[in-house]
Amino acid sequence: MRSARRRSGTSPRCSSRRTRCSTISSTWSAGRSGATPCPRANGPERVTEKAHDAIVIGAGAAGLMAAITAAQRGLRVLVVDHANKVGKKILMSGGGRCNFTNTGTTPAQYLSANPHFCKSALARYTPWHFIELVERHRIAYHEKELGQLFCDESSKLIVKMLLDECATAGVEVRTQCTIERVEHLDDGSFRLHTAQGRLVTPSLVIASGGLSIPSMGASGFGYTLAKQFGHEVLPTRAGLVPLTLTGKHAERLQDLAGVSLPVEARCNDTSFRNFMLVTHRGISGPSILQVSSYWQPGDDLRLDLLPGIDAEAQLREWQATRRDAELKTLLAEVLPKRFAQRLCEHWIASKPLRQYTPPELRGIADLLSSWPLIASGTEGYRTAEVTLGGVDSDGLSSTTMMSRHVPGLYFIGEVVDVTGWLGGYNFQWAWASGHAAGTALAA
Ligand SMILES: Cc1cc2nc3c(=O)[nH]c(=O)nc-3n(C[C@H](O)[C@H](O)[C@H](O)COP(=O)(O)OP(=O)(O)OC[C@H]3O[C@@H](n4cnc5c(N)ncnc54)[C@H](O)[C@@H]3O)c2cc1C
């Protein structure tokens, strides 16, 4: 249900007051930030505002969804972000086409210390709700694989859609607004000290995301604030991230950078079948990004190099039918040629198939179906798509995302200890948790 109701005095037009001159516009065009910074932000005068029912920190996927949902219910909502434009991660997502949801979303595709926490929000705001929004804005999309939905044209259309919804609902969005500190006042409200002056609000939503891609505005702000308000923050680490190799694995594979092959990557009782890509620093590709969220230094990582093929049966068949062929020649029929050759240079002694004994064939089959790869680390937050860990969900209500310790304080999106697999699940969590908070915020 959409309502464009605005309260008096909350017009998003530029006001004469110093701190209210950044505004969204319904004529926003793709590629612009959609919000303009206050031109006098650095002036000496500092004003305290009380005009908002809720302030959202973070104009990303979760924050914008929360703001839209609350404003459609008639709340006066302000979104502040320290970056120079909104939705930067949406813009760079999905290779510029934003994998905005996954139609197969279930709680099973999320990592969290409490796997039940995400259930309520995901059940109440499903991929179909977001698809309905996308279709209403006439954004063309397609399914790539396994329920992953991407824009046909550009991620910019998703940001434009969110900003159009903000404008219609009367949400005010301010960019380049740095928050210096947040105080909890005796009456339960929150006072934000920003570079543009002071803001006071009865409800504060933290949607400042995780630590991945610091160059895009990521910061540890949400974690610091959570601790300030007595919340536990579970250890964070990079997820959906390429793995690095050192030592002999690096030496043996480095010059194969660019080679890609289907594998099943396995770690800690979890496996992902998809492509692996050899990179200059290690390994990447969807199967590796997925398994990286389950891997920690020292964990056993195995790759099935012939997923879907019974390696021992295949070797025995070759021994019966192509006895004089060398193993490296035959492996090059089922693996990229250079990769097969490299395997036979360093890990498997290649000879004509007739010369292998049954135990030797079994050993080769074991290696092909469970190749141990010793990763030295990850590429870290610089390239990670997500941050694992974060604000402990035990301190939050799973239906409203509100703090159990501090009424009026909410945490949504990636800052919370809920992390999805690759494939549109992270945006679905951002939309769903943002919608849960936006529905619960008090007028
Ligand atoms: C390269 C890349 C590609 C991705 N592709 C996909 C994809 O296709 N599908 C998918 O589902 N997920 C994808 N993800 C993950 C997805 O982008 C995130 O999970 C999602 O954006 C999280 O939303 P959020 O609103 O919680 O946080 P964010 O989108 O990170 O938004 C947080 C906002 O808070 C602002 N902020 C941070 N600190 C402060 C501060 N101190 N003061 C004020 N503002 C602050 C930031 O500037 C930012 O605008 C991708 C991530 C990356 C890095």
The ligand as a Tripos MOL2 file, in Angstrom:
@<TRIPOS>MOLECULE
LIG
   53    58     1     0     0
SMALL
NO_CHARGES

@<TRIPOS>ATOM
      1 C1         30.9170   -5.7840   -5.5450 C.3       1 LIG1
      2 C2         29.6530   -6.2340   -4.8320 C.ar      1 LIG1
      3 C3         28.6530   -6.8300   -5.5610 C.ar      1 LIG1
      4 C4         27.5110   -7.2910   -4.9080 C.ar      1 LIG1
      5 N1         26.5190   -7.8590   -5.6630 N.ar      1 LIG1
      6 C5         25.4070   -8.2990   -5.0460 C.ar      1 LIG1
      7 C6         24.3270   -8.8250   -5.8150 C.ar      1 LIG1
      8 O1         24.3410   -8.7970   -7.0510 O.2       1 LIG1
      9 N2         23.2620   -9.3190   -5.1280 N.ar      1 LIG1
     10 C7         23.1780   -9.2960   -3.7510 C.ar      1 LIG1
     11 O2         22.1770   -9.7600   -3.1930 O.2       1 LIG1
     12 N3         24.1630   -8.7500   -3.0210 N.ar      1 LIG1
     13 C8         25.2570   -8.2460   -3.6290 C.ar      1 LIG1
     14 N4         26.2480   -7.6760   -2.8850 N.ar      1 LIG1
     15 C9         26.0320   -7.5370   -1.4220 C.3       1 LIG1
     16 C10        25.1060   -6.3410   -1.1770 C.3       1 LIG1
     17 O3         25.5880   -5.2320   -1.9020 O.3       1 LIG1
     18 C11        25.0270   -5.9960    0.3070 C.3       1 LIG1
     19 O4         24.7300   -7.1460    1.0590 O.3       1 LIG1
     20 C12        23.9590   -4.9370    0.5280 C.3       1 LIG1
     21 O5         24.2870   -3.7820   -0.1990 O.3       1 LIG1
     22 C13        23.8220   -4.6080    2.0040 C.3       1 LIG1
     23 O6         22.8990   -3.5630    2.1200 O.3       1 LIG1
     24 P1         22.9510   -2.5590    3.3490 P.3       1 LIG1
     25 O7         21.9340   -1.5150    3.0510 O.co2     1 LIG1
     26 O8         22.8800   -3.3020    4.6170 O.co2     1 LIG1
     27 O9         24.4100   -1.9260    3.3030 O.3       1 LIG1
     28 P2         25.0810   -1.0210    2.1630 P.3       1 LIG1
     29 O10        24.4610   -1.2550    0.8570 O.co2     1 LIG1
     30 O11        26.5420   -1.2500    2.3160 O.co2     1 LIG1
     31 O12        24.7300    0.4630    2.5970 O.3       1 LIG1
     32 C14        25.2770    1.0500    3.7440 C.3       1 LIG1
     33 C15        25.2640    2.5470    3.5680 C.3       1 LIG1
     34 O13        25.6760    3.1300    4.7950 O.3       1 LIG1
     35 C16        26.5710    4.1870    4.5110 C.3       1 LIG1
     36 N5         27.4390    4.3830    5.6620 N.ar      1 LIG1
     37 C17        28.4050    3.5640    6.1140 C.ar      1 LIG1
     38 N6         29.0090    4.1060    7.1870 N.ar      1 LIG1
     39 C18        28.4000    5.3010    7.4180 C.ar      1 LIG1
     40 C19        28.5890    6.3260    8.3690 C.ar      1 LIG1
     41 N7         29.5510    6.2420    9.2920 N.pl3     1 LIG1
     42 N8         27.7970    7.4040    8.3090 N.ar      1 LIG1
     43 C20        26.8330    7.5290    7.3600 C.ar      1 LIG1
     44 N9         26.6140    6.5790    6.4150 N.ar      1 LIG1
     45 C21        27.3870    5.4720    6.4600 C.ar      1 LIG1
     46 C22        27.3180    3.7430    3.2710 C.3       1 LIG1
     47 O14        27.8560    4.8470    2.5740 O.3       1 LIG1
     48 C23        26.2130    3.0310    2.4940 C.3       1 LIG1
     49 O15        25.5350    3.8990    1.6200 O.3       1 LIG1
     50 C24        27.3850   -7.1670   -3.5020 C.ar      1 LIG1
     51 C25        28.3810   -6.5460   -2.7820 C.ar      1 LIG1
     52 C26        29.5090   -6.0740   -3.4340 C.ar      1 LIG1
     53 C27        30.5650   -5.3960   -2.6210 C.3       1 LIG1
@<TRIPOS>BOND
     1     1     2 1
     2     2     3 ar
     3     2    52 ar
     4     3     4 ar
     5     4     5 ar
     6     4    50 ar
     7     5     6 ar
     8     6     7 ar
     9     6    13 1
    10     7     8 2
    11     7     9 ar
    12     9    10 ar
    13    10    11 2
    14    10    12 ar
    15    12    13 ar
    16    13    14 ar
    17    14    15 1
    18    14    50 ar
    19    15    16 1
    20    16    17 1
    21    16    18 1
    22    18    19 1
    23    18    20 1
    24    20    21 1
    25    20    22 1
    26    22    23 1
    27    23    24 1
    28    24    25 2
    29    24    26 1
    30    24    27 1
    31    27    28 1
    32    28    29 2
    33    28    30 1
    34    28    31 1
    35    31    32 1
    36    32    33 1
    37    33    34 1
    38    33    48 1
    39    34    35 1
    40    35    36 1
    41    35    46 1
    42    36    37 ar
    43    36    45 ar
    44    37    38 ar
    45    38    39 ar
    46    39    40 ar
    47    39    45 ar
    48    40    41 1
    49    40    42 ar
    50    42    43 ar
    51    43    44 ar
    52    44    45 ar
    53    46    47 1
    54    46    48 1
    55    48    49 1
    56    50    51 ar
    57    51    52 ar
    58    52    53 1
@<TRIPOS>SUBSTRUCTURE
     1 LIG1         1 GROUP 0 **** ****
